Amino acid sequence: MQVLVRDNNVDQALKALKKKMQREGIFREMKLRNYFEKPSERKAREKAEAVRRARKLARKRAQREGLLPGKAPTTPAAGPRR
């Protein structure tokens, strides 16, 4: 993975690298590879993750259709109107 350093701004380049790694799932992969995971445990974990994703998707769909109360839309801060 590669990030350009502009104007000797290493902090900004490091931040960009972390964001790229996060998006690619490298941190999660490193965490999972810290120890050996038995194939049966891996299957169980992946199945649980799939169930969690499906429930989340169904919940979001129900909120969109108005079947479940969703988050209230935020109103802009009260301030002087133009």
PDB file of N, CA, C and O in Angstrom:
ATOM      1  N   MET A   1       0.855  -1.163   0.000  1.00  0.00           N
ATOM      2  CA  MET A   1       0.000   0.000   0.000  1.00  0.00           C
ATOM      3  C   MET A   1       0.903   1.229   0.000  1.00  0.00           C
ATOM      4  O   MET A   1       1.953   1.240   0.642  1.00  0.00           O
ATOM      5  N   GLN A   2       0.488   2.249  -0.719  1.00  0.00           N
ATOM      6  CA  GLN A   2       1.367   3.384  -0.930  1.00  0.00           C
ATOM      7  C   GLN A   2       0.593   4.689  -0.729  1.00  0.00           C
ATOM      8  O   GLN A   2      -0.566   4.811  -1.126  1.00  0.00           O
ATOM      9  N   VAL A   3       1.265   5.660  -0.101  1.00  0.00           N
ATOM     10  CA  VAL A   3       0.679   6.982   0.121  1.00  0.00           C
ATOM     11  C   VAL A   3       1.732   8.021  -0.209  1.00  0.00           C
ATOM     12  O   VAL A   3       2.898   7.868   0.154  1.00  0.00           O
ATOM     13  N   LEU A   4       1.329   9.070  -0.891  1.00  0.00           N
ATOM     14  CA  LEU A   4       2.256  10.149  -1.223  1.00  0.00           C
ATOM     15  C   LEU A   4       2.394  11.108  -0.046  1.00  0.00           C
ATOM     16  O   LEU A   4       1.413  11.428   0.625  1.00  0.00           O
ATOM     17  N   VAL A   5       3.624  11.562   0.198  1.00  0.00           N
ATOM     18  CA  VAL A   5       3.880  12.557   1.241  1.00  0.00           C
ATOM     19  C   VAL A   5       4.089  13.886   0.534  1.00  0.00           C
ATOM     20  O   VAL A   5       5.045  14.065  -0.221  1.00  0.00           O
ATOM     21  N   ARG A   6       3.178  14.811   0.793  1.00  0.00           N
ATOM     22  CA  ARG A   6       3.266  16.121   0.141  1.00  0.00           C
ATOM     23  C   ARG A   6       3.778  17.153   1.132  1.00  0.00           C
ATOM     24  O   ARG A   6       3.344  17.183   2.284  1.00  0.00           O
ATOM     25  N   ASP A   7       4.682  17.983   0.697  1.00  0.00           N
ATOM     26  CA  ASP A   7       5.225  19.090   1.502  1.00  0.00           C
ATOM     27  C   ASP A   7       5.763  18.617   2.847  1.00  0.00           C
ATOM     28  O   ASP A   7       5.612  19.315   3.849  1.00  0.00           O
ATOM     29  N   ASN A   8       6.381  17.452   2.883  1.00  0.00           N
ATOM     30  CA  ASN A   8       6.939  16.893   4.121  1.00  0.00           C
ATOM     31  C   ASN A   8       5.902  16.758   5.231  1.00  0.00           C
ATOM     32  O   ASN A   8       6.252  16.786   6.411  1.00  0.00           O
ATOM     33  N   ASN A   9       4.641  16.614   4.869  1.00  0.00           N
ATOM     34  CA  ASN A   9       3.570  16.489   5.855  1.00  0.00           C
ATOM     35  C   ASN A   9       3.329  15.002   6.127  1.00  0.00           C
ATOM     36  O   ASN A   9       2.455  14.372   5.531  1.00  0.00           O
ATOM     37  N   VAL A  10       4.128  14.467   7.041  1.00  0.00           N
ATOM     38  CA  VAL A  10       4.068  13.038   7.348  1.00  0.00           C
ATOM     39  C   VAL A  10       2.782  12.694   8.093  1.00  0.00           C
ATOM     40  O   VAL A  10       2.216  11.619   7.892  1.00  0.00           O
ATOM     41  N   ASP A  11       2.319  13.602   8.951  1.00  0.00           N
ATOM     42  CA  ASP A  11       1.096  13.334   9.714  1.00  0.00           C
ATOM     43  C   ASP A  11      -0.097  13.124   8.782  1.00  0.00           C
ATOM     44  O   ASP A  11      -0.898  12.209   8.977  1.00  0.00           O
ATOM     45  N   GLN A  12      -0.202  13.974   7.780  1.00  0.00           N
ATOM     46  CA  GLN A  12      -1.310  13.858   6.835  1.00  0.00           C
ATOM     47  C   GLN A  12      -1.191  12.555   6.035  1.00  0.00           C
ATOM     48  O   GLN A  12      -2.196  11.890   5.780  1.00  0.00           O
ATOM     49  N   ALA A  13       0.023  12.194   5.643  1.00  0.00           N
ATOM     50  CA  ALA A  13       0.237  10.956   4.892  1.00  0.00           C
ATOM     51  C   ALA A  13      -0.102   9.737   5.755  1.00  0.00           C
ATOM     52  O   ALA A  13      -0.687   8.769   5.269  1.00  0.00           O
ATOM     53  N   LEU A  14       0.269   9.793   7.032  1.00  0.00           N
ATOM     54  CA  LEU A  14      -0.034   8.696   7.950  1.00  0.00           C
ATOM     55  C   LEU A  14      -1.544   8.545   8.125  1.00  0.00           C
ATOM     56  O   LEU A  14      -2.070   7.433   8.163  1.00  0.00           O
ATOM     57  N   LYS A  15      -2.222   9.671   8.229  1.00  0.00           N
ATOM     58  CA  LYS A  15      -3.675   9.661   8.370  1.00  0.00           C
ATOM     59  C   LYS A  15      -4.323   9.039   7.131  1.00  0.00           C
ATOM     60  O   LYS A  15      -5.263   8.251   7.243  1.00  0.00           O
ATOM     61  N   ALA A  16      -3.812   9.397   5.949  1.00  0.00           N
ATOM     62  CA  ALA A  16      -4.334   8.840   4.702  1.00  0.00           C
ATOM     63  C   ALA A  16      -4.074   7.336   4.631  1.00  0.00           C
ATOM     64  O   ALA A  16      -4.931   6.575   4.181  1.00  0.00           O
ATOM     65  N   LEU A  17      -2.891   6.911   5.076  1.00  0.00           N
ATOM     66  CA  LEU A  17      -2.552   5.488   5.075  1.00  0.00           C
ATOM     67  C   LEU A  17      -3.482   4.708   6.001  1.00  0.00           C
ATOM     68  O   LEU A  17      -3.976   3.641   5.636  1.00  0.00           O
ATOM     69  N   LYS A  18      -3.717   5.239   7.189  1.00  0.00           N
ATOM     70  CA  LYS A  18      -4.614   4.571   8.137  1.00  0.00           C
ATOM     71  C   LYS A  18      -6.015   4.440   7.558  1.00  0.00           C
ATOM     72  O   LYS A  18      -6.667   3.407   7.711  1.00  0.00           O
ATOM     73  N   LYS A  19      -6.476   5.500   6.887  1.00  0.00           N
ATOM     74  CA  LYS A  19      -7.812   5.475   6.297  1.00  0.00           C
ATOM     75  C   LYS A  19      -7.892   4.411   5.204  1.00  0.00           C
ATOM     76  O   LYS A  19      -8.881   3.684   5.114  1.00  0.00           O
ATOM     77  N   LYS A  20      -6.843   4.320   4.370  1.00  0.00           N
ATOM     78  CA  LYS A  20      -6.807   3.302   3.314  1.00  0.00           C
ATOM     79  C   LYS A  20      -6.821   1.903   3.918  1.00  0.00           C
ATOM     80  O   LYS A  20      -7.553   1.025   3.460  1.00  0.00           O
ATOM     81  N   MET A  21      -6.004   1.705   4.953  1.00  0.00           N
ATOM     82  CA  MET A  21      -5.921   0.392   5.586  1.00  0.00           C
ATOM     83  C   MET A  21      -7.255   0.019   6.226  1.00  0.00           C
ATOM     84  O   MET A  21      -7.666  -1.140   6.177  1.00  0.00           O
ATOM     85  N   GLN A  22      -7.924   0.988   6.819  1.00  0.00           N
ATOM     86  CA  GLN A  22      -9.223   0.746   7.443  1.00  0.00           C
ATOM     87  C   GLN A  22     -10.239   0.319   6.382  1.00  0.00           C
ATOM     88  O   GLN A  22     -10.988  -0.638   6.575  1.00  0.00           O
ATOM     89  N   ARG A  23     -10.252   1.041   5.264  1.00  0.00           N
ATOM     90  CA  ARG A  23     -11.186   0.734   4.181  1.00  0.00           C
ATOM     91  C   ARG A  23     -10.936  -0.648   3.592  1.00  0.00           C
ATOM     92  O   ARG A  23     -11.881  -1.350   3.230  1.00  0.00           O
ATOM     93  N   GLU A  24      -9.677  -1.041   3.497  1.00  0.00           N
ATOM     94  CA  GLU A  24      -9.329  -2.337   2.917  1.00  0.00           C
ATOM     95  C   GLU A  24      -9.536  -3.487   3.902  1.00  0.00           C
ATOM     96  O   GLU A  24      -9.521  -4.649   3.498  1.00  0.00           O
ATOM     97  N   GLY A  25      -9.728  -3.185   5.177  1.00  0.00           N
ATOM     98  CA  GLY A  25      -9.958  -4.225   6.173  1.00  0.00           C
ATOM     99  C   GLY A  25      -8.682  -4.864   6.689  1.00  0.00           C
ATOM    100  O   GLY A  25      -8.713  -5.983   7.200  1.00  0.00           O
ATOM    101  N   ILE A  26      -7.565  -4.169   6.564  1.00  0.00           N
ATOM    102  CA  ILE A  26      -6.280  -4.738   6.981  1.00  0.00           C
ATOM    103  C   ILE A  26      -6.193  -4.856   8.500  1.00  0.00           C
ATOM    104  O   ILE A  26      -5.669  -5.844   9.015  1.00  0.00           O
ATOM    105  N   PHE A  27      -6.703  -3.853   9.225  1.00  0.00           N
ATOM    106  CA  PHE A  27      -6.641  -3.905  10.689  1.00  0.00           C
ATOM    107  C   PHE A  27      -7.444  -5.093  11.214  1.00  0.00           C
ATOM    108  O   PHE A  27      -7.014  -5.792  12.131  1.00  0.00           O
ATOM    109  N   ARG A  28      -8.606  -5.305  10.623  1.00  0.00           N
ATOM    110  CA  ARG A  28      -9.449  -6.415  11.045  1.00  0.00           C
ATOM    111  C   ARG A  28      -8.756  -7.746  10.748  1.00  0.00           C
ATOM    112  O   ARG A  28      -8.787  -8.674  11.556  1.00  0.00           O
ATOM    113  N   GLU A  29      -8.137  -7.816   9.578  1.00  0.00           N
ATOM    114  CA  GLU A  29      -7.414  -9.029   9.177  1.00  0.00           C
ATOM    115  C   GLU A  29      -6.268  -9.320  10.148  1.00  0.00           C
ATOM    116  O   GLU A  29      -6.058 -10.468  10.539  1.00  0.00           O
ATOM    117  N   MET A  30      -5.532  -8.280  10.535  1.00  0.00           N
ATOM    118  CA  MET A  30      -4.418  -8.469  11.478  1.00  0.00           C
ATOM    119  C   MET A  30      -4.939  -8.965  12.819  1.00  0.00           C
ATOM    120  O   MET A  30      -4.338  -9.838  13.445  1.00  0.00           O
ATOM    121  N   LYS A  31      -6.062  -8.401  13.254  1.00  0.00           N
ATOM    122  CA  LYS A  31      -6.641  -8.805  14.532  1.00  0.00           C
ATOM    123  C   LYS A  31      -7.056 -10.279  14.485  1.00  0.00           C
ATOM    124  O   LYS A  31      -6.844 -11.017  15.447  1.00  0.00           O
ATOM    125  N   LEU A  32      -7.645 -10.702  13.365  1.00  0.00           N
ATOM    126  CA  LEU A  32      -8.085 -12.091  13.245  1.00  0.00           C
ATOM    127  C   LEU A  32      -6.915 -13.054  13.140  1.00  0.00           C
ATOM    128  O   LEU A  32      -7.029 -14.207  13.557  1.00  0.00           O
ATOM    129  N   ARG A  33      -5.802 -12.607  12.596  1.00  0.00           N
ATOM    130  CA  ARG A  33      -4.645 -13.487  12.413  1.00  0.00           C
ATOM    131  C   ARG A  33      -3.705 -13.507  13.615  1.00  0.00           C
ATOM    132  O   ARG A  33      -2.657 -14.150  13.560  1.00  0.00           O
ATOM    133  N   ASN A  34      -4.056 -12.823  14.688  1.00  0.00           N
ATOM    134  CA  ASN A  34      -3.218 -12.837  15.886  1.00  0.00           C
ATOM    135  C   ASN A  34      -3.122 -14.237  16.488  1.00  0.00           C
ATOM    136  O   ASN A  34      -2.112 -14.598  17.092  1.00  0.00           O
ATOM    137  N   TYR A  35      -4.177 -15.012  16.315  1.00  0.00           N
ATOM    138  CA  TYR A  35      -4.179 -16.362  16.863  1.00  0.00           C
ATOM    139  C   TYR A  35      -4.876 -17.285  15.869  1.00  0.00           C
ATOM    140  O   TYR A  35      -5.625 -16.831  15.004  1.00  0.00           O
ATOM    141  N   PHE A  36      -4.621 -18.577  16.003  1.00  0.00           N
ATOM    142  CA  PHE A  36      -5.224 -19.547  15.097  1.00  0.00           C
ATOM    143  C   PHE A  36      -6.698 -19.705  15.421  1.00  0.00           C
ATOM    144  O   PHE A  36      -7.087 -19.826  16.582  1.00  0.00           O
ATOM    145  N   GLU A  37      -7.502 -19.703  14.382  1.00  0.00           N
ATOM    146  CA  GLU A  37      -8.936 -19.895  14.547  1.00  0.00           C
ATOM    147  C   GLU A  37      -9.313 -21.207  13.859  1.00  0.00           C
ATOM    148  O   GLU A  37      -9.080 -21.389  12.664  1.00  0.00           O
ATOM    149  N   LYS A  38      -9.896 -22.107  14.635  1.00  0.00           N
ATOM    150  CA  LYS A  38     -10.284 -23.391  14.066  1.00  0.00           C
ATOM    151  C   LYS A  38     -11.309 -23.177  12.958  1.00  0.00           C
ATOM    152  O   LYS A  38     -12.117 -22.252  13.031  1.00  0.00           O
ATOM    153  N   PRO A  39     -11.279 -24.025  11.937  1.00  0.00           N
ATOM    154  CA  PRO A  39     -12.238 -23.865  10.834  1.00  0.00           C
ATOM    155  C   PRO A  39     -13.697 -23.848  11.297  1.00  0.00           C
ATOM    156  O   PRO A  39     -14.514 -23.109  10.747  1.00  0.00           O
ATOM    157  N   SER A  40     -14.021 -24.656  12.300  1.00  0.00           N
ATOM    158  CA  SER A  40     -15.404 -24.678  12.792  1.00  0.00           C
ATOM    159  C   SER A  40     -15.762 -23.348  13.459  1.00  0.00           C
ATOM    160  O   SER A  40     -16.881 -22.857  13.318  1.00  0.00           O
ATOM    161  N   GLU A  41     -14.794 -22.767  14.193  1.00  0.00           N
ATOM    162  CA  GLU A  41     -15.035 -21.468  14.834  1.00  0.00           C
ATOM    163  C   GLU A  41     -15.176 -20.375  13.778  1.00  0.00           C
ATOM    164  O   GLU A  41     -15.981 -19.454  13.921  1.00  0.00           O
ATOM    165  N   ARG A  42     -14.384 -20.492  12.724  1.00  0.00           N
ATOM    166  CA  ARG A  42     -14.446 -19.499  11.644  1.00  0.00           C
ATOM    167  C   ARG A  42     -15.814 -19.536  10.963  1.00  0.00           C
ATOM    168  O   ARG A  42     -16.411 -18.495  10.691  1.00  0.00           O
ATOM    169  N   LYS A  43     -16.305 -20.763  10.688  1.00  0.00           N
ATOM    170  CA  LYS A  43     -17.625 -20.903  10.071  1.00  0.00           C
ATOM    171  C   LYS A  43     -18.702 -20.294  10.959  1.00  0.00           C
ATOM    172  O   LYS A  43     -19.589 -19.585  10.483  1.00  0.00           O
ATOM    173  N   ALA A  44     -18.614 -20.580  12.264  1.00  0.00           N
ATOM    174  CA  ALA A  44     -19.615 -20.061  13.197  1.00  0.00           C
ATOM    175  C   ALA A  44     -19.569 -18.535  13.235  1.00  0.00           C
ATOM    176  O   ALA A  44     -20.611 -17.880  13.245  1.00  0.00           O
ATOM    177  N   ARG A  45     -18.368 -17.974  13.255  1.00  0.00           N
ATOM    178  CA  ARG A  45     -18.222 -16.515  13.293  1.00  0.00           C
ATOM    179  C   ARG A  45     -18.774 -15.887  12.021  1.00  0.00           C
ATOM    180  O   ARG A  45     -19.500 -14.894  12.079  1.00  0.00           O
ATOM    181  N   GLU A  46     -18.431 -16.465  10.869  1.00  0.00           N
ATOM    182  CA  GLU A  46     -18.897 -15.918   9.596  1.00  0.00           C
ATOM    183  C   GLU A  46     -20.411 -16.023   9.471  1.00  0.00           C
ATOM    184  O   GLU A  46     -21.059 -15.125   8.931  1.00  0.00           O
ATOM    185  N   LYS A  47     -20.976 -17.125   9.973  1.00  0.00           N
ATOM    186  CA  LYS A  47     -22.428 -17.286   9.927  1.00  0.00           C
ATOM    187  C   LYS A  47     -23.108 -16.252  10.824  1.00  0.00           C
ATOM    188  O   LYS A  47     -24.124 -15.668  10.446  1.00  0.00           O
ATOM    189  N   ALA A  48     -22.544 -16.030  12.013  1.00  0.00           N
ATOM    190  CA  ALA A  48     -23.107 -15.030  12.926  1.00  0.00           C
ATOM    191  C   ALA A  48     -23.023 -13.631  12.313  1.00  0.00           C
ATOM    192  O   ALA A  48     -23.947 -12.830  12.455  1.00  0.00           O
ATOM    193  N   GLU A  49     -21.918 -13.342  11.637  1.00  0.00           N
ATOM    194  CA  GLU A  49     -21.773 -12.037  10.984  1.00  0.00           C
ATOM    195  C   GLU A  49     -22.809 -11.870   9.879  1.00  0.00           C
ATOM    196  O   GLU A  49     -23.373 -10.789   9.709  1.00  0.00           O
ATOM    197  N   ALA A  50     -23.060 -12.942   9.127  1.00  0.00           N
ATOM    198  CA  ALA A  50     -24.045 -12.878   8.044  1.00  0.00           C
ATOM    199  C   ALA A  50     -25.443 -12.632   8.604  1.00  0.00           C
ATOM    200  O   ALA A  50     -26.211 -11.848   8.046  1.00  0.00           O
ATOM    201  N   VAL A  51     -25.769 -13.303   9.705  1.00  0.00           N
ATOM    202  CA  VAL A  51     -27.073 -13.110  10.347  1.00  0.00           C
ATOM    203  C   VAL A  51     -27.199 -11.672  10.827  1.00  0.00           C
ATOM    204  O   VAL A  51     -28.243 -11.043  10.657  1.00  0.00           O
ATOM    205  N   ARG A  52     -26.133 -11.155  11.425  1.00  0.00           N
ATOM    206  CA  ARG A  52     -26.131  -9.777  11.922  1.00  0.00           C
ATOM    207  C   ARG A  52     -26.353  -8.785  10.772  1.00  0.00           C
ATOM    208  O   ARG A  52     -27.130  -7.839  10.896  1.00  0.00           O
ATOM    209  N   ARG A  53     -25.658  -9.020   9.655  1.00  0.00           N
ATOM    210  CA  ARG A  53     -25.824  -8.142   8.484  1.00  0.00           C
ATOM    211  C   ARG A  53     -27.252  -8.190   7.954  1.00  0.00           C
ATOM    212  O   ARG A  53     -27.831  -7.156   7.623  1.00  0.00           O
ATOM    213  N   ALA A  54     -27.823  -9.399   7.874  1.00  0.00           N
ATOM    214  CA  ALA A  54     -29.183  -9.564   7.353  1.00  0.00           C
ATOM    215  C   ALA A  54     -30.192  -8.856   8.250  1.00  0.00           C
ATOM    216  O   ALA A  54     -31.104  -8.193   7.757  1.00  0.00           O
ATOM    217  N   ARG A  55     -30.034  -8.993   9.565  1.00  0.00           N
ATOM    218  CA  ARG A  55     -30.943  -8.319  10.498  1.00  0.00           C
ATOM    219  C   ARG A  55     -30.834  -6.808  10.379  1.00  0.00           C
ATOM    220  O   ARG A  55     -31.839  -6.096  10.394  1.00  0.00           O
ATOM    221  N   LYS A  56     -29.608  -6.331  10.261  1.00  0.00           N
ATOM    222  CA  LYS A  56     -29.391  -4.882  10.135  1.00  0.00           C
ATOM    223  C   LYS A  56     -30.042  -4.362   8.858  1.00  0.00           C
ATOM    224  O   LYS A  56     -30.682  -3.310   8.865  1.00  0.00           O
ATOM    225  N   LEU A  57     -29.878  -5.103   7.757  1.00  0.00           N
ATOM    226  CA  LEU A  57     -30.470  -4.708   6.484  1.00  0.00           C
ATOM    227  C   LEU A  57     -31.999  -4.690   6.581  1.00  0.00           C
ATOM    228  O   LEU A  57     -32.642  -3.761   6.095  1.00  0.00           O
ATOM    229  N   ALA A  58     -32.578  -5.722   7.210  1.00  0.00           N
ATOM    230  CA  ALA A  58     -34.032  -5.791   7.369  1.00  0.00           C
ATOM    231  C   ALA A  58     -34.537  -4.643   8.237  1.00  0.00           C
ATOM    232  O   ALA A  58     -35.582  -4.059   7.955  1.00  0.00           O
ATOM    233  N   ARG A  59     -33.790  -4.322   9.296  1.00  0.00           N
ATOM    234  CA  ARG A  59     -34.181  -3.227  10.188  1.00  0.00           C
ATOM    235  C   ARG A  59     -34.160  -1.896   9.437  1.00  0.00           C
ATOM    236  O   ARG A  59     -35.082  -1.091   9.569  1.00  0.00           O
ATOM    237  N   LYS A  60     -33.109  -1.667   8.651  1.00  0.00           N
ATOM    238  CA  LYS A  60     -33.016  -0.425   7.871  1.00  0.00           C
ATOM    239  C   LYS A  60     -34.143  -0.346   6.844  1.00  0.00           C
ATOM    240  O   LYS A  60     -34.732   0.716   6.645  1.00  0.00           O
ATOM    241  N   ARG A  61     -34.442  -1.474   6.191  1.00  0.00           N
ATOM    242  CA  ARG A  61     -35.512  -1.499   5.198  1.00  0.00           C
ATOM    243  C   ARG A  61     -36.855  -1.183   5.863  1.00  0.00           C
ATOM    244  O   ARG A  61     -37.655  -0.427   5.312  1.00  0.00           O
ATOM    245  N   ALA A  62     -37.105  -1.758   7.046  1.00  0.00           N
ATOM    246  CA  ALA A  62     -38.355  -1.510   7.763  1.00  0.00           C
ATOM    247  C   ALA A  62     -38.458  -0.046   8.182  1.00  0.00           C
ATOM    248  O   ALA A  62     -39.541   0.538   8.132  1.00  0.00           O
ATOM    249  N   GLN A  63     -37.341   0.548   8.594  1.00  0.00           N
ATOM    250  CA  GLN A  63     -37.354   1.964   8.968  1.00  0.00           C
ATOM    251  C   GLN A  63     -37.672   2.826   7.757  1.00  0.00           C
ATOM    252  O   GLN A  63     -38.435   3.787   7.858  1.00  0.00           O
ATOM    253  N   ARG A  64     -37.087   2.484   6.606  1.00  0.00           N
ATOM    254  CA  ARG A  64     -37.316   3.253   5.391  1.00  0.00           C
ATOM    255  C   ARG A  64     -38.785   3.192   4.976  1.00  0.00           C
ATOM    256  O   ARG A  64     -39.342   4.180   4.498  1.00  0.00           O
ATOM    257  N   GLU A  65     -39.407   2.024   5.162  1.00  0.00           N
ATOM    258  CA  GLU A  65     -40.806   1.853   4.777  1.00  0.00           C
ATOM    259  C   GLU A  65     -41.761   2.394   5.827  1.00  0.00           C
ATOM    260  O   GLU A  65     -42.970   2.428   5.598  1.00  0.00           O
ATOM    261  N   GLY A  66     -41.243   2.818   6.974  1.00  0.00           N
ATOM    262  CA  GLY A  66     -42.078   3.401   8.012  1.00  0.00           C
ATOM    263  C   GLY A  66     -42.683   2.397   8.960  1.00  0.00           C
ATOM    264  O   GLY A  66     -43.552   2.755   9.754  1.00  0.00           O
ATOM    265  N   LEU A  67     -42.254   1.155   8.903  1.00  0.00           N
ATOM    266  CA  LEU A  67     -42.795   0.135   9.801  1.00  0.00           C
ATOM    267  C   LEU A  67     -42.202   0.245  11.196  1.00  0.00           C
ATOM    268  O   LEU A  67     -42.856  -0.094  12.182  1.00  0.00           O
ATOM    269  N   LEU A  68     -40.979   0.713  11.277  1.00  0.00           N
ATOM    270  CA  LEU A  68     -40.304   0.901  12.557  1.00  0.00           C
ATOM    271  C   LEU A  68     -39.955   2.370  12.722  1.00  0.00           C
ATOM    272  O   LEU A  68     -39.645   3.053  11.746  1.00  0.00           O
ATOM    273  N   PRO A  69     -40.006   2.860  13.962  1.00  0.00           N
ATOM    274  CA  PRO A  69     -39.572   4.249  14.152  1.00  0.00           C
ATOM    275  C   PRO A  69     -38.069   4.343  13.958  1.00  0.00           C
ATOM    276  O   PRO A  69     -37.304   3.605  14.577  1.00  0.00           O
ATOM    277  N   GLY A  70     -37.662   5.239  13.111  1.00  0.00           N
ATOM    278  CA  GLY A  70     -36.238   5.430  12.849  1.00  0.00           C
ATOM    279  C   GLY A  70     -35.718   6.602  13.634  1.00  0.00           C
ATOM    280  O   GLY A  70     -36.388   7.125  14.525  1.00  0.00           O
ATOM    281  N   LYS A  71     -34.527   7.004  13.298  1.00  0.00           N
ATOM    282  CA  LYS A  71     -33.952   8.174  13.933  1.00  0.00           C
ATOM    283  C   LYS A  71     -34.710   9.397  13.449  1.00  0.00           C
ATOM    284  O   LYS A  71     -35.020   9.510  12.263  1.00  0.00           O
ATOM    285  N   ALA A  72     -35.009  10.311  14.359  1.00  0.00           N
ATOM    286  CA  ALA A  72     -35.714  11.532  13.984  1.00  0.00           C
ATOM    287  C   ALA A  72     -34.799  12.398  13.132  1.00  0.00           C
ATOM    288  O   ALA A  72     -33.610  12.518  13.427  1.00  0.00           O
ATOM    289  N   PRO A  73     -35.337  13.001  12.083  1.00  0.00           N
ATOM    290  CA  PRO A  73     -34.490  13.871  11.260  1.00  0.00           C
ATOM    291  C   PRO A  73     -34.011  15.061  12.081  1.00  0.00           C
ATOM    292  O   PRO A  73     -34.785  15.679  12.813  1.00  0.00           O
ATOM    293  N   THR A  74     -32.757  15.364  11.952  1.00  0.00           N
ATOM    294  CA  THR A  74     -32.193  16.464  12.732  1.00  0.00           C
ATOM    295  C   THR A  74     -32.552  17.783  12.085  1.00  0.00           C
ATOM    296  O   THR A  74     -32.534  17.918  10.862  1.00  0.00           O
ATOM    297  N   THR A  75     -32.881  18.756  12.924  1.00  0.00           N
ATOM    298  CA  THR A  75     -33.208  20.087  12.415  1.00  0.00           C
ATOM    299  C   THR A  75     -31.967  20.947  12.511  1.00  0.00           C
ATOM    300  O   THR A  75     -31.148  20.751  13.409  1.00  0.00           O
ATOM    301  N   PRO A  76     -31.812  21.896  11.604  1.00  0.00           N
ATOM    302  CA  PRO A  76     -30.637  22.768  11.674  1.00  0.00           C
ATOM    303  C   PRO A  76     -30.663  23.599  12.950  1.00  0.00           C
ATOM    304  O   PRO A  76     -31.726  23.893  13.496  1.00  0.00           O
ATOM    305  N   ALA A  77     -29.498  23.963  13.405  1.00  0.00           N
ATOM    306  CA  ALA A  77     -29.381  24.737  14.641  1.00  0.00           C
ATOM    307  C   ALA A  77     -30.125  26.056  14.497  1.00  0.00           C
ATOM    308  O   ALA A  77     -30.098  26.695  13.446  1.00  0.00           O
ATOM    309  N   ALA A  78     -30.791  26.446  15.579  1.00  0.00           N
ATOM    310  CA  ALA A  78     -31.533  27.711  15.563  1.00  0.00           C
ATOM    311  C   ALA A  78     -30.549  28.863  15.502  1.00  0.00           C
ATOM    312  O   ALA A  78     -29.642  28.969  16.327  1.00  0.00           O
ATOM    313  N   GLY A  79     -30.735  29.695  14.544  1.00  0.00           N
ATOM    314  CA  GLY A  79     -29.837  30.829  14.373  1.00  0.00           C
ATOM    315  C   GLY A  79     -30.516  31.895  13.549  1.00  0.00           C
ATOM    316  O   GLY A  79     -31.670  31.731  13.152  1.00  0.00           O
ATOM    317  N   PRO A  80     -29.829  32.971  13.287  1.00  0.00           N
ATOM    318  CA  PRO A  80     -30.455  34.042  12.512  1.00  0.00           C
ATOM    319  C   PRO A  80     -30.754  33.580  11.086  1.00  0.00           C
ATOM    320  O   PRO A  80     -29.909  32.989  10.414  1.00  0.00           O
ATOM    321  N   ARG A  81     -31.972  33.865  10.648  1.00  0.00           N
ATOM    322  CA  ARG A  81     -32.362  33.495   9.284  1.00  0.00           C
ATOM    323  C   ARG A  81     -32.054  34.636   8.345  1.00  0.00           C
ATOM    324  O   ARG A  81     -32.087  35.806   8.725  1.00  0.00           O
ATOM    325  N   ARG A  82     -31.761  34.285   7.138  1.00  0.00           N
ATOM    326  CA  ARG A  82     -31.430  35.321   6.155  1.00  0.00           C
ATOM    327  C   ARG A  82     -32.562  35.550   5.216  1.00  0.00           C
ATOM    328  O   ARG A  82     -32.462  36.389   4.321  1.00  0.00           O
TER     329      ARG A  82
END
